[in-house]
Amino acid sequence: MPKLVNLGSLCVDNVYHVQSIARAGETVTSLGHEVHPGGKGLNQSLAAARAGAEVVHVGCVGSDGGSLVDVLSGSGVDVSYIRTLESPSGSAVIQVDAHGQNAIFITGGANRLVSRDQVDTAIELLDSDDWLLLQNEINDLDYVLDAAEAHGANTAFNVAPVDGRESEYSYSAVSMLILNEIEAGALAQTDDHLQAFTTLRSSYPATQIILTLGREGLRYALGNKTLELPAFDVEVIDETAAGDAFIGFYMAAVLRAESTYVSLREASAAGALAVTKTGAATSIPYRTAVESFIANY
């Protein structure tokens, strides 16, 4: 079976549980503090591996990042291409409110020090049927996208978080764009997520466009083919890893050559299960749990 090469971030997540997310100038009391492995890259690699995919993770951590590498290797991810640098690892501060909604800010740390020879190595690992997975948490993504295009790689890009750099990238060779309404709006330059979806479909007709909408489900397009799926109705505890669980499970299903509908449904179920637990990496389910959830839903 083809493999997934994730050139992605790894972060130390500091999670604060609050009654309501702090507004500008406001101080709120945390109801609890937890430290978890995280980062969009790590979470997505973990999800894909727990969904049964062969995953290679390429990236950087600091000397404080040993536990991040361990959680990946513990789920079967190939971590031999993760470098340990003198810079601290990337980190995040996450507020989670009483309704499971979150507010997150990150610092890049070692994630912004990925070298071009690491990029070249990641690209060279790709066989024709493999997939390259990217997020917007590392450096030199313009170089990465150019190298992937030159290689003819199957490239999936989760353009998250949006930070202004996304407007400078070339998406001409990206095979799959995975976005939420904020990210889609940033790329399409509109606050209307449905208009953003239409614009992206028109702009990239040969690219799979996946727009995740939380409780509103998702929309999918590839050229003239479109699908809409509702969300699974679950009790939301923490939304932090929902999107990452979705992406990892979707990529694993793509590698197994499942149909689009089956792939999206399984990915949606994984995202739904992730929000029923606290933390990011710690909330990502295994495929057996996802299959059972779908069967009993």
C-alpha positions as MATLAB code, in Angstrom:
seq = 'MPKLVNLGSLCVDNVYHVQSIARAGETVTSLGHEVHPGGKGLNQSLAAARAGAEVVHVGCVGSDGGSLVDVLSGSGVDVSYIRTLESPSGSAVIQVDAHGQNAIFITGGANRLVSRDQVDTAIELLDSDDWLLLQNEINDLDYVLDAAEAHGANTAFNVAPVDGRESEYSYSAVSMLILNEIEAGALAQTDDHLQAFTTLRSSYPATQIILTLGREGLRYALGNKTLELPAFDVEVIDETAAGDAFIGFYMAAVLRAESTYVSLREASAAGALAVTKTGAATSIPYRTAVESFIANY';
ca = [
       0.000    0.000    0.000;
       1.238    3.543   -0.666;
       2.575    5.567    2.252;
       2.088    9.052    3.668;
       5.061   11.394    4.075;
       4.153   14.208    6.452;
       6.510   17.177    6.362;
       4.959   18.692    9.427;
       5.036   20.382   12.793;
       5.382   18.997   16.307;
       4.346   21.064   19.339;
       4.097   20.979   23.098;
       0.474   21.930   23.854;
      -0.365   23.800   27.049;
      -4.114   23.422   27.501;
      -6.066   25.680   29.860;
      -9.692   24.864   30.657;
     -11.715   28.046   31.157;
     -15.353   28.908   31.635;
     -15.153   31.339   28.725;
     -12.328   32.321   26.386;
     -10.555   35.481   27.491;
     -11.358   38.707   25.682;
      -8.886   41.529   25.068;
      -7.826   43.014   28.399;
      -9.558   40.296   30.422;
      -7.971   37.902   32.912;
      -9.776   34.621   33.480;
      -9.143   31.853   35.974;
      -8.205   28.483   34.524;
     -10.135   25.506   35.826;
      -7.224   23.233   34.976;
      -3.934   23.014   33.069;
      -2.641   20.058   31.066;
       0.404   19.505   28.863;
      -0.047   17.276   25.809;
       1.831   16.401   22.618;
       0.381   18.278   19.669;
       0.994   20.359   16.588;
      -1.051   19.875   13.438;
       1.651   17.792   11.837;
       2.081   15.432   14.778;
      -1.671   15.060   15.254;
      -2.253   14.257   11.589;
       0.580   11.718   11.449;
      -0.754   10.073   14.588;
      -4.290    9.947   13.189;
      -3.157    8.453    9.875;
      -1.092    5.807   11.654;
      -3.968    4.939   14.002;
      -6.138    4.591   10.908;
      -3.733    1.974    9.595;
      -1.528    3.960    7.205;
       2.220    3.692    6.803;
       3.455    7.138    7.870;
       6.840    8.822    7.729;
       7.130   12.098    9.661;
       9.777   14.646    8.687;
      10.308   17.654   10.949;
      12.189   19.222   13.853;
      11.964   19.345   17.645;
      14.119   20.855   20.356;
      15.811   19.026   23.207;
      12.467   19.315   25.027;
      10.699   17.376   22.285;
      11.586   13.780   23.071;
       8.063   12.997   24.238;
       6.674   14.284   20.931;
       8.836   11.842   18.990;
       7.953    9.040   21.394;
       4.193    9.435   20.952;
       4.590    9.111   17.181;
       6.905    6.125   17.300;
       4.570    4.506   19.836;
       1.835    4.481   17.176;
       4.098    3.110   14.472;
       5.135    6.326   12.710;
       8.628    6.304   11.171;
      10.426    9.062   13.129;
      13.924    8.524   11.743;
      13.741   11.796    9.779;
      12.873   14.011   12.758;
      15.836   16.173   13.807;
      16.558   17.461   17.303;
      17.814   21.054   17.286;
      19.079   23.468   19.929;
      16.008   25.674   19.471;
      13.047   24.897   21.760;
      10.272   22.838   20.223;
       7.212   24.556   18.854;
       4.564   25.180   21.467;
       0.937   26.214   21.778;
      -1.304   27.786   24.390;
      -4.863   26.525   24.044;
      -7.920   27.843   25.848;
     -10.861   25.420   25.894;
     -14.185   26.795   27.134;
     -17.166   25.092   28.740;
     -18.683   24.340   25.310;
     -15.510   22.702   23.959;
     -14.624   25.639   21.715;
     -11.024   26.761   21.673;
      -8.683   29.652   21.045;
      -5.077   28.845   20.221;
      -1.835   30.697   19.716;
       1.396   29.022   18.696;
       5.087   29.757   18.572;
       7.028   28.110   15.782;
      10.244   27.146   17.570;
      12.017   24.278   15.839;
       9.109   23.915   13.388;
      10.317   27.064   11.620;
      13.846   25.675   11.237;
      13.202   22.824    8.804;
      16.184   22.744    6.437;
      15.986   22.491    2.677;
      17.874   19.211    2.719;
      15.091   17.832    4.952;
      12.567   19.054    2.402;
      14.521   17.381   -0.391;
      14.703   14.164    1.637;
      10.931   14.180    2.191;
      10.314   14.626   -1.521;
      12.789   11.872   -2.420;
      10.954    9.448   -0.115;
       7.845    9.688   -2.306;
       7.015    6.958   -4.771;
       4.460    7.634   -7.488;
       1.409    6.500   -5.473;
       2.497    8.031   -2.162;
       1.122   11.269   -0.725;
       2.894   14.289    0.736;
       1.011   16.016    3.564;
       1.673   19.632    4.570;
       0.351   22.176    7.076;
       1.085   25.895    7.392;
       3.150   25.546   10.591;
       6.614   25.103    9.063;
       8.937   27.413    7.126;
       9.841   27.618    3.420;
       6.528   26.248    2.171;
       6.951   28.049   -1.134;
      10.124   25.998   -1.655;
       8.328   22.826   -0.512;
       5.460   23.346   -2.953;
       7.843   24.064   -5.845;
       9.875   20.929   -5.048;
       6.722   18.819   -4.800;
       5.497   20.120   -8.147;
       8.840   19.382   -9.810;
       8.666   15.824   -8.436;
       5.074   15.351   -9.592;
       4.024   14.526   -6.034;
       0.496   13.921   -4.843;
       0.280   16.799   -2.377;
      -2.348   17.408    0.306;
      -2.168   20.823    1.972;
      -4.013   21.758    5.143;
      -3.578   25.527    4.936;
      -3.762   26.037    8.690;
      -3.258   28.232   10.505;
      -3.613   31.165    8.115;
      -0.981   33.766    8.936;
      -0.611   35.837    5.773;
       1.939   33.587    4.080;
      -0.796   31.567    2.364;
      -1.438   34.388   -0.124;
       2.101   33.993   -1.470;
       1.973   30.276   -2.252;
       1.376   28.630   -5.607;
      -1.377   26.027   -5.380;
      -1.229   24.976   -9.021;
       0.153   21.501   -8.279;
      -1.657   20.841   -4.990;
      -3.847   17.760   -5.372;
      -5.945   18.335   -2.254;
      -6.792   21.439   -0.223;
      -8.278   20.836    3.230;
      -9.624   23.934    4.964;
     -12.118   25.180    7.512;
     -14.269   28.243    6.891;
     -11.630   30.685    8.181;
      -8.879   29.241    5.999;
     -11.125   28.990    2.924;
     -12.172   32.598    3.417;
      -8.568   33.726    3.632;
      -7.645   31.981    0.375;
     -10.752   33.171   -1.466;
     -10.716   36.632    0.176;
     -14.300   36.525    1.392;
     -16.067   36.160    4.742;
     -18.761   33.975    3.159;
     -17.581   30.362    3.423;
     -20.032   29.137    0.777;
     -18.762   31.744   -1.668;
     -15.227   30.762   -0.695;
     -16.006   27.135   -1.532;
     -17.407   28.135   -4.929;
     -14.401   30.348   -5.656;
     -11.893   27.655   -4.746;
     -13.728   25.082   -6.874;
     -13.569   27.446   -9.828;
      -9.947   28.441   -9.241;
      -8.639   24.879   -8.779;
     -10.899   22.523  -10.785;
      -8.351   19.678  -10.730;
      -7.895   19.862   -6.944;
      -9.940   18.114   -4.289;
     -11.450   20.869   -2.135;
     -12.561   19.758    1.329;
     -14.278   22.390    3.455;
     -14.886   21.288    7.046;
     -17.629   23.167    8.890;
     -17.724   21.655   12.366;
     -21.303   21.037   13.473;
     -22.493   21.886    9.938;
     -20.649   18.935    8.408;
     -18.518   19.309    5.296;
     -18.502   20.063    1.604;
     -16.319   18.304   -0.969;
     -15.626   19.131   -4.594;
     -13.463   17.834   -7.407;
     -14.343   19.537  -10.647;
     -18.073   19.023  -11.200;
     -18.311   16.328   -8.529;
     -19.643   17.574   -5.194;
     -20.644   15.938   -1.908;
     -22.135   17.248    1.317;
     -22.017   15.261    4.541;
     -23.674   16.171    7.841;
     -21.718   16.102   11.064;
     -22.082   13.298   13.582;
     -24.035   14.474   16.620;
     -21.830   14.008   19.701;
     -21.218   15.750   23.003;
     -18.370   18.211   22.456;
     -15.709   18.321   25.167;
     -12.712   19.744   23.259;
     -12.593   20.612   19.541;
      -8.807   21.013   19.373;
      -7.904   17.902   17.365;
     -11.099   17.420   15.346;
      -9.659   18.695   12.089;
      -6.397   16.818   12.506;
      -8.160   13.530   13.244;
     -10.309   14.107   10.159;
      -7.289   14.744    7.933;
      -5.240   11.789    9.150;
      -8.122    9.362    8.726;
      -9.028   10.797    5.340;
      -5.468   10.413    4.070;
      -5.338    6.820    5.326;
      -8.567    6.029    3.484;
      -7.220    7.633    0.305;
      -4.114    5.455    0.561;
      -6.375    2.393    0.833;
      -8.206    3.582   -2.317;
     -11.577    3.825   -0.566;
     -14.384    5.690   -2.290;
     -14.668    9.406   -1.609;
     -17.870    8.955    0.386;
     -16.449    6.182    2.574;
     -13.248    8.173    3.113;
     -15.110   11.319    4.135;
     -17.533    9.453    6.399;
     -14.751    7.627    8.236;
     -12.774   10.864    8.573;
     -15.843   12.677    9.899;
     -16.407    9.950   12.462;
     -12.792   10.203   13.606;
     -13.174   13.966   14.021;
     -16.398   13.467   15.968;
     -14.797   10.981   18.349;
     -11.832   13.328   18.874;
     -14.042   16.115   20.239;
     -15.459   13.831   22.932;
     -12.114   13.789   24.786;
      -9.706   16.443   26.029;
      -6.359   17.228   24.472;
      -5.094   16.995   20.927;
      -2.977   13.906   20.273;
      -4.480   12.253   23.335;
      -7.987   12.448   21.842;
      -7.264   10.852   18.462;
      -9.023    7.478   18.116;
      -7.932    4.193   16.562;
      -9.655    2.839   13.478;
     -11.368    0.038   15.398;
     -13.100    2.643   17.577;
     -14.123    4.653   14.498;
     -15.545    1.577   12.753;
     -17.512    0.656   15.872;
     -18.824    4.209   16.217;
     -20.064    4.250   12.600;
     -21.663    0.800   12.936;
     -23.548    1.800   16.069;
     -24.415    5.389   15.163;
];
